[in-house]
């Protein structure tokens, strides 16, 4: 196994550039902020960006937790990558990650300045400083359940490789626990949002009851409704489900695990 390192100070856009560098140089996997990533999939690990303090985040990124470290080591052993790239803020950090995961010596250090322009680094620093934005180099669907309660945006980047158009998706998160303090969305607010969705859905008569079940990965929503007489209640409820999921996830950052609807009555 050959080990490479992408190094740059915090907020210089390393995670943003990670996929492009790995693709161009034929690296099979990436270790970034506690995650083992291959292509568009997270194979093992827990993201340091979920931690509530900077110290806890650093410990997570350095694999100081025994269970976390052993899970990633086991995944690397099973996957047997030919090339792997570590991402870190300094050579010292990279070396410590390598020791924790018992990886071979580093073959090459790649400074972020060698793969990003000054303008790109400036934009990345501004985004981190002013907006608290962090990039995870995997699609939103892959990590959404792990970041329920964070504000998440999906970033799609279109590029060309030869005759083919590549679409690369990254996830931008704003970890409010780390930057602005903890926030919570009350169940009453969620119920009000569901009622607004119902008002926008044709032929729903009334929301009778809403039950919300909290889980670590997100929420389950159960809704009892009455509807106005319609030929295809199933299609109408399907549209309502989609509207509830889209609105709640977009406006709150909460991951919606399921929306279950029971029609309790029909009115003319």
Number of C-alpha atoms within 10 A of each C-alpha: 12 15 21 22 24 28 21 19 13 13 22 24 23 28 22 21 17 21 23 15 17 20 12 9 10 12 20 17 25 26 24 24 24 25 21 24 22 21 17 16 15 19 16 21 24 21 19 22 24 20 17 16 13 13 11 15 19 17 15 23 26 24 26 16 12 9 11 16 21 16 17 21 19 12 14 18 10 9 13 11 15 12 17 24 27 24 26 25 17 16 17 10 17 23 18 17 22 20 14 17 18 10 16 12 13 17 13 12 16 17 17 23 16 9 15 16 11 13 9 16 18 14 15 20 19 15 16 17 11 8 11 18 21 20 23 22 27 24 21 20 11 12 16 20 17 15 22 22 24 20 18 24 17 15 16 12 10 10 12 9 8 7 6 8 10 12 11 17 18 21 23 21 22 22 22 17 16 16 13 10 9 11 10 8 11 8 14 11 12 18 18 12 16 23 17 14 20 21 15 12 16 14 19 23 18 15 18 14 12 19 12 15 12 12 12 11 17 20 18 16 21 15 19 16 19 17 20 15 14 15 8 8 15 11 11 16 22 12 12 22 21 12 17 21 19 14 16 18 18 14 10 17 21 23 25 21 16 14 17 13 16 13 16 13 14 15 11 8
